[in-house]
Structures are given as C-alpha cells and as structure tokens.
Amino acid sequence: MPAESAPTLDGAVWELPGRLGLTSDIALLQETISHWACGCDLEVREMVQRQLGGRAKYFRPVTLFACHRSMRAEPPSRSVLLAAAAVEITHNVTLVVDDILDRSRFRRGQLSLHCRFGFLPALMTSGYMTVAAYDLVAEDAYSVRLLAELLQRLGAAECRQWRLRRQPLGVEDWREIAGEDTGSMFEICAGLGTRDRSLRRFGRLLGILYHGCDDVADVRGTAALGGGERDIQDGIVTLPAAMAVRDPETALLFRDGTPSAVAELTRRQVAALPDAEAYLDTIAAEAEKEALAHAAYPARLLDLIRHTRALSHS
C-alpha cells in the first residue's frame, strides 16, 4: 500500500468511527454498555465502570459494525448491537488479565484495575464480565455460539504462544499464532456483524494485520525509548522476531533471556522492520481482495484496512 495514502495514527484510531460513518453505531454501543454497567452488582460496579469507562478505541466493535454495513443497507439490529457490546466487554476481560500478567500499572491513562483495587477483585471482576457478556446475548443462540468459540480459541492461543516462547519460529508460524490470537477476535466480530460466514476470512486477515502492526509499533517504541519491551524479554514470537531469526545467529540469541541478549535482539528486530512492513503490505492486500470478493458494499472495509495498516507507524 503506498505510504502517501496511509492515514495518520490519530485518524486510524480515535477518529475511526467517524471516518467510517459509524458514529451513531458506536454511540448506541456506548449507551448500551453504560446502561448495563449501571445495573451491575454494587460490589463490582465501580470496577466495571472504571474498566469500561475510559477512552476506548472500539476497534473490534467498529469491525463488527463495518462488516454488518458492508453487507446490508439497514442499521444494525438489536441482536447485532448486543453482540457488539458483548465483544467489547469480552475484549476488556482480556485487557484486565493482560495487565496483571504484564504487570502494567496503567491502562487508558489511569491505574490498571489490579493496581487500583487489587489482584483478586480485578480477577473476580473479569470473571463477572465474562459471564455478563453471555447474559447480554442469552436469547441469541448464534451469538452465544460464536462468543463461546472465541473464548476457547483465545484461551488455547495464549497457552500455545506461551509454550512456544524462546523458540525461533518462522513467519508462517507467527501468522498461525496471530490468526488464533488477535485474528480469532476479529474473525468472530465479522461473523457477528454479518450473521454468517461470508466475511470471517476477511476478519481473520484484518486481525492478523492488526497483530502484526502492533508488533512492529512495539519494536519501534522500544527502540525509541531505549528499553526492553515485554515480548522481547519473554521471548514471544512477534513478526519482527520471526523476520530476524531467519539469521542463525539471531535465532540463538532468541533463546537467550539475558539482558545483553535482549538488547542485541532488539537491535536486530529493528533492522528487520522493513521486511516486516513489506509482509504487512501483503496481508493488507489479501484482506482487500477478500473484501472486494465477498462484501456487497466494500468501501468501509477497504478504509478499515488502510487505517489498520497505519498502526505500525505509531
């Protein structure tokens, strides 16, 4: 994709609903989530509202609504709206867990849930939110089935990614991992938006693209700050790592978790960024082809791909 056509990061994230003509859909989503949060048990209500009330990107519901509107001229039904709310709540469950595992002190400009309220309350609240997501769509068997598929795939993907840490895997291995980690979330969003399988492969490709752009942006940020990024320290297979370990010496470094090895591996991953960017362009092209082949009104999906592709330049 030509660099001159890529939107800025601000346009790609915070202004995305407006740029895709989905402002009203996201407003209804926010209203739905806010109303649900007000009805939560008093013991967890403050934590739920704090987790869901910050400035969110809504990238996953945006994907869901964009897929819906790429196939139908009418606004999302109540079932689609509730499914979007369930997806956003489920996504926040993963954020609570990620913050605990990564020992992150802040989320969206405020203390992360476990730092503000403690580990046990944060974990119990994440469990409360998980069940609540199913409760929101309890009368919709299709959404329940897809959400169940999502959580099972996410759980298995996280276990696999952790099991494979410090193994110098290649790009195809990375792609399979990304497809089940982030890709499954976006794939399910597509299915929930269209209520069929027509755009699920598009959603998976978009999720892989998002995952890869995030990998690249993380390495860029690490290099700029001069520090060690968590994935590099833990030996997680990212796209820049998969590109870098094609060199046998770098592959050996990937198995070594010492500070000196992490510093050198960071440098080599930075050197691999041009190759990673080129590979992201091929994924974006695949997603575009899928959108054009299967969407009745593909314009929003093409814009969504362009905005996603811009995320690697943060």
FENDAMO-V938491 format. One record per residue. N is the residue number from 1. SS is DSSP state (A for helix, B for strand, O for the rest). OMEGA is omega in radians with two decimals (none if undefined). D_LAST is the distance of its C-alpha to the last C-alpha in Angstrom with 1 decimal. Layout:
# FENDAMO-V938491
{{N:SS:OMEGA:D_LAST} {N:SS:OMEGA:D_LAST}}
This chain:
# FENDAMO-V938491
{{1:O:-3.09:16.8} {2:O:-3.08:16.9} {3:A:-3.06:13.8} {4:A:-3.14:15.5} {5:A:-3.09:15.8} {6:O:3.11:12.1} {7:O:3.08:11.3} {8:O:-3.14:8.7} {9:A:3.13:6.2} {10:A:3.12:9.2} {11:A:-3.08:11.6} {12:A:-3.04:10.2} {13:O:-2.95:10.6} {14:O:-3.12:12.9} {15:O:-3.02:15.0} {16:A:3.13:15.3} {17:A:3.13:18.9} {18:A:-3.13:20.1} {19:A:3.14:18.7} {20:O:-3.14:20.4} {21:O:-3.08:23.5} {22:O:-3.09:23.4} {23:A:-3.11:23.6} {24:A:3.11:27.2} {25:A:-3.14:26.5} {26:A:3.09:23.8} {27:A:3.10:26.2} {28:A:3.09:29.0} {29:A:3.14:26.8} {30:A:3.12:26.1} {31:A:3.13:29.8} {32:A:-3.13:30.8} {33:A:3.14:28.8} {34:A:3.13:29.9} {35:A:3.11:33.5} {36:A:-3.09:33.3} {37:A:3.13:31.9} {38:A:-3.14:34.7} {39:O:3.13:37.2} {40:O:3.09:36.0} {41:O:-3.10:38.4} {42:A:-3.09:38.6} {43:A:-3.08:37.9} {44:A:-2.99:34.4} {45:A:-3.12:33.7} {46:A:-3.13:31.9} {47:A:3.11:29.6} {48:A:-3.12:28.9} {49:A:3.11:28.2} {50:A:-3.12:26.0} {51:A:-3.05:23.9} {52:A:-3.00:23.7} {53:A:-3.14:23.8} {54:O:3.13:20.4} {55:O:-3.05:17.7} {56:O:3.11:16.8} {57:O:-3.09:14.5} {58:O:-3.07:17.6} {59:A:-3.10:15.8} {60:A:3.02:18.9} {61:A:3.07:21.5} {62:A:3.10:19.8} {63:A:3.14:20.2} {64:A:-3.12:23.7} {65:A:3.13:24.7} {66:A:3.11:23.3} {67:A:3.10:25.3} {68:A:-3.06:28.3} {69:A:3.06:28.3} {70:A:-3.12:27.8} {71:A:-3.06:31.2} {72:O:-3.14:33.1} {73:O:-3.06:33.8} {74:O:3.12:34.6} {75:O:3.12:32.5} {76:O:3.07:31.6} {77:O:3.08:34.7} {78:A:3.14:35.2} {79:A:3.13:34.7} {80:A:3.12:31.3} {81:A:3.13:30.2} {82:A:3.09:31.5} {83:A:3.10:29.8} {84:A:3.10:26.4} {85:A:3.13:27.3} {86:A:3.11:28.3} {87:A:-3.12:25.1} {88:A:3.09:23.0} {89:A:3.11:25.5} {90:A:3.09:25.3} {91:A:-3.14:21.5} {92:A:3.01:22.0} {93:A:3.14:24.7} {94:A:3.12:22.3} {95:A:3.10:20.0} {96:A:-3.14:23.1} {97:A:3.13:24.1} {98:A:-3.12:20.7} {99:A:3.11:20.6} {100:A:-3.10:24.2} {101:A:-3.12:23.7} {102:A:-3.10:20.6} {103:O:-3.14:22.4} {104:O:-3.11:19.5} {105:O:-3.06:21.0} {106:B:3.05:18.7} {107:B:3.11:17.4} {108:O:3.04:16.1} {109:O:3.09:17.2} {110:B:-3.14:20.6} {111:B:3.08:22.5} {112:O:-2.97:22.1} {113:A:-3.10:25.3} {114:A:3.09:27.0} {115:A:-3.12:26.5} {116:A:-3.00:27.9} {117:A:-3.13:30.7} {118:O:-3.06:31.2} {119:A:-3.09:30.7} {120:A:3.10:33.6} {121:A:-3.14:33.0} {122:A:3.14:29.3} {123:A:3.13:30.4} {124:A:3.10:33.3} {125:A:3.09:31.2} {126:A:3.07:28.9} {127:A:3.09:32.2} {128:A:-3.12:33.5} {129:A:3.12:30.4} {130:A:-3.14:30.7} {131:A:-3.14:34.3} {132:A:3.12:33.6} {133:A:3.09:31.2} {134:A:-3.12:34.2} {135:A:3.13:36.6} {136:A:-3.08:34.7} {137:O:-3.01:35.3} {138:O:-3.11:38.6} {139:O:-3.08:40.6} {140:O:-3.05:38.3} {141:A:-3.14:39.1} {142:A:-3.13:36.5} {143:A:3.10:33.6} {144:A:-3.12:35.1} {145:A:-3.13:35.4} {146:A:3.09:31.8} {147:A:3.09:30.5} {148:A:3.09:32.8} {149:A:-3.11:31.6} {150:A:-3.07:27.9} {151:A:3.09:28.7} {152:A:-3.14:30.9} {153:A:3.12:28.3} {154:A:3.14:25.6} {155:A:3.14:28.1} {156:A:-3.12:29.2} {157:A:3.14:25.7} {158:A:3.11:24.8} {159:A:-3.14:28.1} {160:A:-3.13:27.8} {161:A:3.12:24.3} {162:A:3.12:25.8} {163:A:-3.06:29.0} {164:O:-3.13:27.3} {165:O:-3.13:25.3} {166:O:3.02:26.0} {167:O:-3.07:27.3} {168:O:-3.08:25.9} {169:O:-3.08:25.5} {170:O:-3.05:24.5} {171:A:3.14:22.1} {172:A:3.05:24.6} {173:A:3.10:25.0} {174:A:-3.09:21.2} {175:A:3.11:21.3} {176:A:3.11:24.3} {177:A:-3.14:22.8} {178:A:-3.14:19.5} {179:A:3.11:21.9} {180:A:3.11:23.9} {181:O:3.13:21.2} {182:A:-3.09:18.5} {183:A:-3.13:20.5} {184:A:3.13:23.6} {185:A:-3.12:22.0} {186:A:3.08:20.8} {187:A:3.12:24.1} {188:A:3.07:26.1} {189:A:3.12:24.3} {190:A:3.13:25.4} {191:A:3.11:28.9} {192:A:-3.14:29.2} {193:A:-3.09:28.2} {194:A:-3.10:30.6} {195:O:3.05:33.2} {196:O:-3.07:33.8} {197:O:-2.97:32.2} {198:O:-3.08:31.5} {199:O:-3.11:27.7} {200:A:3.10:27.2} {201:A:3.05:26.2} {202:A:-3.13:23.7} {203:A:3.12:22.2} {204:A:3.12:22.2} {205:A:3.11:20.4} {206:A:3.11:17.8} {207:A:3.08:17.4} {208:A:3.10:17.3} {209:A:3.12:14.5} {210:A:-3.14:12.5} {211:A:-3.13:13.5} {212:A:3.09:12.7} {213:A:3.09:9.1} {214:A:3.08:8.8} {215:A:-3.11:10.9} {216:A:-3.14:8.9} {217:A:3.12:5.6} {218:A:3.14:8.5} {219:A:3.08:10.2} {220:A:-3.14:7.8} {221:A:3.10:7.8} {222:A:-3.14:11.5} {223:A:-3.11:12.3} {224:A:-3.09:11.0} {225:A:3.14:13.0} {226:O:-3.10:15.8} {227:O:3.13:16.6} {228:O:3.14:17.3} {229:O:-3.01:15.0} {230:A:-3.12:17.3} {231:A:3.12:17.2} {232:A:3.13:18.2} {233:A:-3.10:20.9} {234:A:-3.13:22.2} {235:O:3.11:22.3} {236:O:3.14:20.5} {237:O:3.04:20.1} {238:O:3.14:16.6} {239:A:3.09:15.9} {240:A:3.10:15.2} {241:A:-3.14:18.3} {242:A:3.07:20.3} {243:A:-3.04:19.7} {244:A:-3.03:20.6} {245:O:2.98:23.7} {246:O:3.02:25.4} {247:O:-3.07:26.7} {248:A:-3.14:29.6} {249:A:3.10:29.0} {250:A:3.10:25.4} {251:A:3.08:26.8} {252:A:3.10:29.2} {253:A:-3.08:26.5} {254:A:3.14:24.7} {255:O:-3.03:27.9} {256:O:-3.10:28.1} {257:O:-3.13:26.5} {258:O:-3.13:27.7} {259:A:-3.13:25.4} {260:A:3.11:26.1} {261:A:3.12:25.3} {262:A:3.14:22.0} {263:A:3.14:21.1} {264:A:3.12:22.3} {265:A:3.07:20.7} {266:A:3.14:17.2} {267:A:-3.10:18.1} {268:A:3.06:19.3} {269:A:3.05:16.3} {270:A:3.12:14.2} {271:A:-3.13:17.0} {272:O:-3.06:16.8} {273:A:3.11:13.2} {274:A:3.10:14.8} {275:A:3.12:17.2} {276:A:3.12:14.7} {277:A:3.13:12.9} {278:A:3.13:16.4} {279:A:3.09:17.4} {280:A:3.08:14.7} {281:A:3.13:16.2} {282:A:3.09:19.5} {283:A:3.10:18.6} {284:A:3.12:17.3} {285:A:3.09:20.7} {286:A:-3.14:22.6} {287:A:3.10:21.2} {288:A:3.14:22.1} {289:A:3.14:25.6} {290:A:3.13:26.1} {291:A:-3.13:25.3} {292:A:-3.09:27.6} {293:A:-2.94:30.3} {294:A:-3.11:30.5} {295:O:3.08:29.3} {296:O:3.14:31.9} {297:O:-2.95:29.3} {298:O:-3.00:26.2} {299:A:-3.14:24.4} {300:A:-3.13:22.3} {301:A:3.10:21.3} {302:A:3.07:20.3} {303:A:-3.13:18.1} {304:A:3.09:16.6} {305:A:-3.12:15.9} {306:A:3.13:14.2} {307:A:3.09:11.9} {308:A:-3.11:11.3} {309:A:-3.13:10.7} {310:A:-3.04:7.8} {311:A:-3.13:5.8} {312:A:-3.07:5.7} {313:A:-3.13:3.8} {314:O:none:0.0}}
